[in-house]
Amino acid sequence: MSRRSLLKRSAIALGTVAVCEFEGIARAAQGSGSKTVLSEDPKESTMPHIIVKMYPGRTEQQKKQLTEAIVKDVVAVAGVGESSVSVAIEEIPPAEWTEKVYKPDIQSKWDKLYKKPGY
Protein backbone atom coordinates (compact mmCIF):
# COMPACT_ATOMS: atom_id res chain seq x y z
CA MET A 1 0.00 0.00 0.00
CA SER A 2 1.38 3.41 -0.91
CA ARG A 3 1.80 6.20 1.65
CA ARG A 4 -0.81 8.25 -0.18
CA SER A 5 -3.35 5.39 -0.02
CA LEU A 6 -2.58 4.88 3.65
CA LEU A 7 -3.11 8.57 4.38
CA LYS A 8 -6.37 8.73 2.41
CA ARG A 9 -7.76 5.72 4.22
CA SER A 10 -6.47 7.05 7.53
CA ALA A 11 -8.28 10.36 7.09
CA ILE A 12 -11.57 8.49 7.11
CA ALA A 13 -10.77 5.62 9.46
CA LEU A 14 -8.66 7.40 12.04
CA GLY A 15 -10.13 10.85 12.42
CA THR A 16 -8.82 14.28 11.61
CA VAL A 17 -5.40 15.62 10.85
CA ALA A 18 -4.44 19.22 11.57
CA VAL A 19 -1.38 20.64 9.87
CA CYS A 20 0.04 23.92 11.08
CA GLU A 21 0.84 26.59 8.51
CA PHE A 22 3.76 26.17 6.14
CA GLU A 23 5.04 29.69 6.79
CA GLY A 24 8.16 30.95 5.16
CA ILE A 25 8.54 28.46 2.34
CA ALA A 26 9.69 30.41 -0.67
CA ARG A 27 9.54 29.41 -4.32
CA ALA A 28 12.32 30.51 -6.61
CA ALA A 29 12.12 30.06 -10.34
CA GLN A 30 15.08 28.35 -11.96
CA GLY A 31 15.01 27.95 -15.68
CA SER A 32 11.64 26.59 -16.81
CA GLY A 33 10.73 24.99 -13.46
CA SER A 34 10.63 26.01 -9.87
CA LYS A 35 12.55 24.76 -6.88
CA THR A 36 11.72 25.02 -3.20
CA VAL A 37 14.17 27.23 -1.36
CA LEU A 38 14.38 26.97 2.40
CA SER A 39 15.28 30.03 4.39
CA GLU A 40 17.98 29.97 7.04
CA ASP A 41 15.45 31.56 9.39
CA PRO A 42 15.46 29.46 12.60
CA LYS A 43 11.67 29.85 12.79
CA GLU A 44 11.37 27.62 9.71
CA SER A 45 13.30 24.81 11.32
CA THR A 46 10.52 24.36 13.89
CA MET A 47 7.58 23.72 11.62
CA PRO A 48 5.28 22.21 10.57
CA HIS A 49 3.60 20.51 13.52
CA ILE A 50 0.90 17.97 12.66
CA ILE A 51 -1.79 16.85 15.10
CA VAL A 52 -3.69 13.64 14.37
CA LYS A 53 -6.89 13.18 16.35
CA MET A 54 -8.40 9.70 16.29
CA TYR A 55 -10.31 7.13 18.28
CA PRO A 56 -8.26 5.04 20.71
CA GLY A 57 -7.38 1.48 19.77
CA ARG A 58 -4.44 1.64 17.34
CA THR A 59 -1.24 -0.09 18.33
CA GLU A 60 2.02 1.77 18.90
CA GLN A 61 3.30 0.16 15.69
CA GLN A 62 0.32 1.56 13.71
CA LYS A 63 0.87 5.02 15.22
CA LYS A 64 4.57 4.93 14.34
CA GLN A 65 3.81 3.75 10.79
CA LEU A 66 1.24 6.52 10.33
CA THR A 67 3.69 9.09 11.73
CA GLU A 68 6.46 7.94 9.37
CA ALA A 69 4.12 8.16 6.36
CA ILE A 70 2.96 11.65 7.33
CA VAL A 71 6.52 12.90 7.88
CA LYS A 72 7.74 11.52 4.52
CA ASP A 73 4.89 13.20 2.64
CA VAL A 74 5.27 16.54 4.47
CA VAL A 75 9.01 16.55 3.73
CA ALA A 76 8.39 15.74 0.05
CA VAL A 77 5.51 18.16 -0.52
CA ALA A 78 6.43 21.09 1.74
CA GLY A 79 10.16 20.97 1.05
CA VAL A 80 11.22 20.99 4.70
CA GLY A 81 13.79 18.82 6.40
CA GLU A 82 12.63 15.79 8.36
CA SER A 83 14.04 17.28 11.54
CA SER A 84 11.67 20.24 11.12
CA VAL A 85 8.52 18.12 11.31
CA SER A 86 6.80 17.11 14.55
CA VAL A 87 3.74 14.90 14.88
CA ALA A 88 1.38 14.41 17.83
CA ILE A 89 -1.38 11.83 18.10
CA GLU A 90 -4.33 12.62 20.35
CA GLU A 91 -6.72 9.81 21.13
CA ILE A 92 -10.29 11.03 21.57
CA PRO A 93 -12.96 8.60 22.80
CA PRO A 94 -16.01 8.27 20.49
CA ALA A 95 -18.31 9.74 23.16
CA GLU A 96 -16.21 12.94 23.19
CA TRP A 97 -15.60 13.21 19.41
CA THR A 98 -18.42 15.64 18.64
CA GLU A 99 -17.53 18.13 21.37
CA LYS A 100 -13.73 17.86 21.26
CA VAL A 101 -13.13 17.41 17.53
CA TYR A 102 -16.12 17.70 15.21
CA LYS A 103 -17.56 21.00 16.45
CA PRO A 104 -14.30 22.93 17.05
CA ASP A 105 -12.04 21.48 14.34
CA ILE A 106 -14.37 20.38 11.54
CA GLN A 107 -17.75 22.09 11.69
CA SER A 108 -16.47 25.53 12.70
CA LYS A 109 -13.58 25.42 10.17
CA TRP A 110 -15.41 23.80 7.25
CA ASP A 111 -14.16 26.40 4.78
CA LYS A 112 -10.53 25.65 5.73
CA LEU A 113 -10.71 21.86 5.32
CA TYR A 114 -8.80 20.52 2.32
CA LYS A 115 -10.29 17.09 2.94
CA LYS A 116 -13.84 17.04 4.29
CA PRO A 117 -15.19 13.99 6.14
CA GLY A 118 -17.85 11.83 4.52
CA TYR A 119 -20.02 11.56 7.62
PyMOL commands that set and color helices and strands:
alter all, ss='L'
color gray80, all
select helices_A, chain A and resi 3-13+42-46+60-78+82-84+94-112
alter helices_A, ss='H'
color red, helices_A
select strands_A, chain A and resi 15-19+26-30+33-37+49-54+86-91
alter strands_A, ss='S'
color yellow, strands_A
deselect
rebuild
show_as cartoon
